[in-house]
């Protein structure tokens, strides 16, 4: 019986390989043979998770044609991968990807690093900060005081606790968008909200327009739902959306759904202005496209006096075109796992009905804690603390990268939690691999794109500051040196130092 669970076509694999930038040759070094370069390229794709484990690779002849190389080159590359534990083959079943024994399975999104690994590894993979205390503890203490009446019920609230739905609706109303509780569904984080929306609006094979780059975990969620992703390039720097491109894609591709991050975009940090927001809503309405707006970063302005544009849903107050997704994860704490959707009441009813076959509802205690905090229990103070921490971390990381890696380019965002960095011609995939060897974990640019885009980028979150930010930049510089010397794929020269913040 075949051991593979998916397949990668020759054209798709050729595109992904073509997106990779070769490791620059150091002084006195020679380029590797063609078969070795091909084997290294496929290995990187597997380690990055962009080619899944247990995926059937094209036959040697098919891949040779797609790459315009000899079949002997492909055969030698496959043999090298088998010897290294990244490929298995069986006559009649083909060849499929594996990982060597002892290696962790790669994730195609951005998963948190296990806490036990934090002593020796600086984690720049997950854009989330520790909980803002004492506000987290106070929130749960307040929630426990309000829990007894709910404990006498079945505890399932598919649309969310009525009290929290009312609080969230009031917050939108206070922002100038009149909202009823019937327009709110509470979810298990923003990912839970997006999962529900994708299942309702974007069935298998449906086109979904996405910013390019975009948030890696959402892209992977959509891929696994069977959506056909249509990338739309962002404008240069921090200037937001490229409206002419959006109009063209919405007109020509007619996507069922579009996903955007208007406030401190993840990963670039861009902030769309009001004119862009109004124009995109108009274009989506004309095309019959449902526009999903991710607001998870909207409260993380890092500059005093910055006047925020009105929410995108202000240009579609009834919620017929714009579905807004919010979350407590970035502004407060990722461990809270409370998100929400704002939409027209009939859309909310459909989402709630569909949810009955998924998770039935969101944990009651966490909902009570968020409601207690937002109702005057310290949400404002906690978010202010979070902003101050993120601003300090941002400034420390920017200074450290400028000092240790002066050839890297980026624009400093006015808010959010991420820095989108052009790596001076180095491969982001190779940097991610080399970084693991020297004790820093960083996600490469292609995780945030479609079909291998952004190989020359990495994303750096504002999750570390002070001496840890300095050490992270030192380790990234060491990873860059390993690539330039041709040692990125070789044995580790020395164990990374244990670093305690």
Secondary structure, 3 states (H helix, E strand, C coil): CCCCCEECCHHHHHHHHHHCCCCCCCCCCCCCCHHHHHHHHHHHHHHHCCCCCCEECCCHHHHHHHHCCCHHHHHHHHHHHHHHCCEEEECCCEEEECCCCCCCCCCCCCCCCCHHHCCCCEEECCCCCCCCCCHHHHHHHHHHHHHHHHHCCCCCCCCCCHHHHHHHHHHHHHCCCCCCHHHEEEECHHHHHHHHHHHHHCCCCCEEEEEECCCHHHHHHHHHCCCEEEEEEECCCCCCECHHHHHHHHHHCCCCEEEECCCCCCCCCCCCCHHHHHHHHHHHHHHCCEEEEECCCCCCECCCCCCCCCCHHHHCCCCCCEEEEEECCCCCCHHHCCEEEECCHHHHHHHHHHHCCCCCCCCHHHHHHHHHHHHHHCHHHHHHHHHHHHHHHHHHHHHHHHHHCCCCECCCCCECCEEEEECCCCCHHHHHHHHHHHCEEEEEHHHHCCCCCCCCEEEEECCCCHHHHHHHHHHHHHHHHHHHHCCCCCCCCCCCCCCCC
